[in-house]
Amino acid sequence: MLGTPHRPTALAVLTSGGDAAGMNAAVRAVVRSGLDKGLDVFAVNEGFRGLVEGSIHEVDSSDVGGILHQGGTVLGTARCDEFRERDGRRRAAHHLIERGIDALVVIGGDGSLTGANVFREEWPELLDELVAAGSIDQSLADAHRRLTLVGLVGSIDNDMFGTDMTIGSDTALHRITEAVDAIHSTASSHQRAFVIEVMGRNCGYLALMSAVSAGANWVLIPEHPPAGGDWEEAMCDALHAGREIGRRLNLVIVAEGARDRSGNPITAEQVSNVLADRLNEDVRVTSLGHVQRGGAPSAFDRYLSTVLGYAAVEQVVTAPGGDPQLIGIRGHQITSSSLVDCVNKTHALADLIKSKDYESAMDMRGGSFKESFRMLRTMTRAHPHDPVPGQRRLRLGILHGGGPAPGMNTAVRVAVRSGIESGHTMLGIRNGFEGLVTGDIEEMDWMSVNAWVGRGGAELGTNRFMPGEADFERIADQIAAHKIDGLLMIGGWAGYQAAFDIHSRRDQLPALALPIVCLPASINNDLPGSELSVGADTALNSIVKDVDKIKQSAVASGRCFVVEVMGHDCGYLALMSGLATGAERVYLPEEGIWLSDLTTDVANLVTGFEGGKRLGLVIRSERADEVYTTSFIEALFEREGGDLFDVRGAILGHVQQGGNPSPFDRIQATRLASKSVEELIEQAESDVPVSSFIGLKRGKPRLTRLAEFPDLMESDVHRPREQGWLDLRPIAKVMARPSFPES
Ligand code: ADP
C-alpha cells in the first residue's frame, strides 16, 4: 500500500553529472521557492555521493545568496558508482528519510536523471528494507511512502528531450562564439584555416549553432555525417571555392562525436591533416574543451535556471508523489513532461546514431535543428546556385528602421544570401526609410555580406526617421524606379510604424501595394507578434555583465545601487536583468512607480541592512515613471539610508545597444531572416500580396498581418498590449523577498 501522497514538508536539491553554468541559479531558485512554500529545504553536496554518504544540510535563503553569477555548482558534483548499486541507494534513502525528506529536485544530465528515477521507483522497497533491518520505524516509512522527483536538465550539450534549452548550453555557446570571434581576427590576418572541436558526443547542437553564429564554413556533427564515401572531397571542394572568391578564413567546426557514414569517428586532427594535405592550407586546431563549461553564466542561463527552479518547486507541491516530471522550456513557456519519456527518447536518439540511422536521428532532433543545418549549408556556399532558367527574378529591398540592435547585420547577411540563392536580386537600402525616400539603394552581392555575421551595429545604417505625408509619393517613385517587388524591414518600432504607414497608403499609391515583411530587431523587445526581438539578448547580457561589475565594486559593505536600464516604454530588459542579477526590486513602465511603493521599498531596505544585508540592488527601467526618476530614487534612498547604507546610481546608457550580437541573437536573426525572405518571395509572386511581421511564438517563427499592428499595440505608448514575460513578475518577487538578506 502506497497510501495517499501528502504534500512534502521537506525537499532536497542536488546537482549531478557534468557541471553546467546556471546550476547555481537553479539551486538558488529551488531553495528560495521551497522556503517561500513553507518547506524545509536541504542541499546535498557532491551529487548522489552526498546522498549516499549523508552530506545533506538544511539551508536558508542567505546560503544561496551571491551565487547567481558564479559558473559551475557550489554544491559540487561527482560521479558516484555506489549509487548505481542498490546498497548505495538504500543508504541514500536512509539519509533522506531520517531528515523527513521525501521530495528531490535533481539538476543533471540524462545519466543523473536516469539514476534518480531508478531511486524513485525503488523508494518504497528501500524503505521496507530499512524497516526490516531496524534502521527506521514503520511509522516513519509510512509517513513518506513516495518520493516526489522533479528533474531539471543541467547539460551544456542541449541533448535532452523535454526542453528547447538545457541549463548551461547558452553559456557554452557564448564561450565558443567568443573564442571563434577572437580566432576570426587572427586567422583572417594570416589566411589560415582553423579547425575547432566543440563538445557534444551524441548531439551536434553546440557545433551546429556555433557554426551558425560564428559563420563557420563547414560543420561536422554526429547526427548528420557527410554524404558519400569521400567526405573529405566535399569539404575540400567547398573550402577551396571559398578561397577562390577571396575568403580569408576557412573555419571548420567539429563536434567531438562527429563521424562518417560508416560510423568511424572524424577527429579535428583528421580534418586538419586533410586540409593541409589536399589544400595545402596552413591549419591550426583548437580544442575548446573545458573552456565551454566555464565562466559566468549567460543572462539566458540565469533566467532559465531561475524559472525552472521555481517551476520545479511548484511541481513538487502541486503534484506530490506523481510521475516524475522534467521541467523544461518552449519559447518563454515552462513545460512539464514525463521524465521517463524524455530520458527514453534521449537514449533512443543516441541509439539511432549508434545504429547509423542518421535520417531518423535528424528527424528526431526536430524542425528547427534541421532548418538550421539547411541554412548553414546555404550560408557556407562560396557562390549561389545558378538561377532556374525562365524563373522570374524578383527585386527585393532590405532596410532598417528604429534604433540599432545587435544582430541586424546577421539578419541582413542571411536575407541577402537566401534571396540570391533563390534566384532573386537583393537591394540594400541605406539609412532606413530616409534612404528609401532619397533612393540610396544598391544591389548587394553574395560577398558583400561576408563576415557580417557577428558584427555589431548596422552596416546598412538605421535611424528613427519616419516618413511624413510628403514622403510617400517619393517612396512610391523610388519603388517604381528601382522596380522593387518586396521590402524586408529589419528593425524596431519606428520601422514597424513606417512600414505600416506605407502599407496603409497602397490604395492611393499603387506602387506601395508591394508586400512588406517586418522582422523584430530592437533591444527593447517592444514589438508585437514575437516573444523576443533580435538584439534584446545581447543588451541583456551587456546589462548583466555591467551589473556584475557594479556589484563587485561594492567592496565596502552597506551600499545600495540604483541601476537604470533602457527599454523605452517596455520593462522587458529591466525585469529580465533583475531576474538575472538578483535585484530585489525592479521598476517597470508597465506598473509605474507609486509613492506607497517607494515607502515600502525604503522600509524593506532599511530592515534588510539592519539585519546584516551588505549589498542592495534595484533596477529602474528608463521610463518607469516621469516624476520618480533614477536620481530621485537615489536621493531618496540615500537620505533614508542614513548611516546604515549609502547609495550609488548607474545609468548604463548606450553600451546596451552596442557590442557584437550574442549567439542567441545571431541564431534568431538567422532563423527569422531566412523565413522572412521565404515569405516575401511567396507574397511577391502572389496576385494578392499580404504584408506581415514575423516573430517567435513558443520558440517558433510565426507571421502576423501588418494591418493588425495598431490593434496589437497600446494606444498611447510603444509596447504591445500582450507581453507574456510579465508573468515572470511573481518569480522575481519570490527570488527577492525582503527577508532575503542578499541577492
Ligand atoms: P550526466 O548526468 O551528466 O549524464 P553521468 O552519466 O555521469 O552524468 O551520471 C551521473 C551519476 O548519475 C552517476 O555517477 C551515477 O551516480 C548516477 N547514475 C547514472 N546512471 C545511473 C543508473 N542507471 N542507475 C543509478 N545511478 C545512475
Boltz pocket constraint, residues with backbone or C-beta under 6 A from the ligand:
constraints:
  - pocket:
      binder: B
      contacts: [[A, 16], [A, 17], [A, 18], [A, 48], [A, 78], [A, 79], [A, 80], [A, 81], [A, 83], [A, 84], [A, 85], [A, 108], [A, 109], [A, 110], [A, 111], [A, 112], [A, 113], [A, 114], [A, 115], [A, 116], [A, 118], [A, 154], [A, 155]]
      max_distance: 6.0
